[in-house]
Amino acid sequence: MHITAKVDYAVRTLVEIAGAPPSRGGATAPTVKADAIACAQAIPPKVLETVLAELRRAELVVSRRGPDGGYWLARPAERISIADVIRAVEGPLASVRGQRPEDVNYPGSAAPLRAVWIALRVNIRAVLENVTIADIAGGGLPEFIAELTADPGAWERRESDPNIPVTS
């Protein structure tokens, strides 16, 4: 799976907003200015503008202009999963040539490949739909993340077998 810069920036943007201190009096959601997000997360301001616009369209953030303006989460951080963010800025979690895995059909001996793509989507969902912005902002990831990353093999880079020639 390829995580684009836009997805990375969008998740970090939401985490930054979720981690903002409460507004004065605590009656309203914390409001964070775009320049503060850009600075804190080292996101180019023009790119951040685009990301914030997409997050607004997806109703993950709300904004207000003016001296007291800024951005805040449209719903509690506990109710925004990483999957929600990816879908908001990139579309479906898993696609095959732009199609949903269940809509892809292969002839002959390749027919079982569709089940592989669907199984991949199930596993991606198992992680991304169960980790929230609140988990990351609070530093308390779900236990299953620790279990998955405890395997030393999880941290090893997998390269193509150097003994198998690559043809173009």
C-alpha positions, 0 to 999 in steps of 0.5 A: 500500500502506498501512503501518499504525501497528501494522506500523511499531511491530512492525518498529521493535520487532524492530529495537530488539531485534535491535540490543540489545547482547549479554547478559553473557557472550554465551551468551544472546540479548540480552534487552530490556525492554518499557519500554526498547523503548517509550522508545527507539522512542517507542511508547505502552506499551499499544500496544507490549504488544499488538504484542509479544503478536502477535509472540509468537503469531507466534513472532517473539519470546520473552519471560520474566517477572521481574527478568531478563526481557524479550524476545528474537528467536525466530530470528536477525534475518537470518531475519525478513523485513519480510514476516514481520512484516506477515503476523504483525500484519496478515495477507496482504501483498496482499488484495482486499476481504479475499480473496487476489488469486488467489481474486478473479474479475471479470466481462467487461472487468474480468477482467484486473484480477485479474492486476494485483492478483497482479502487485502482490503479486509486487512487494510480495513482491520488496521485503518478503521480501528485507529483513530485520530484520538489514538494518535493524538493521545499517544495511546495506540490500540493494543493490536498495533503493538502486537503487529509491530512487535514482530521483528519482521514487521520492521524489515524491508522486503526487497525483490530476490536478487537471484531472480532477474528483473525483466522489463 
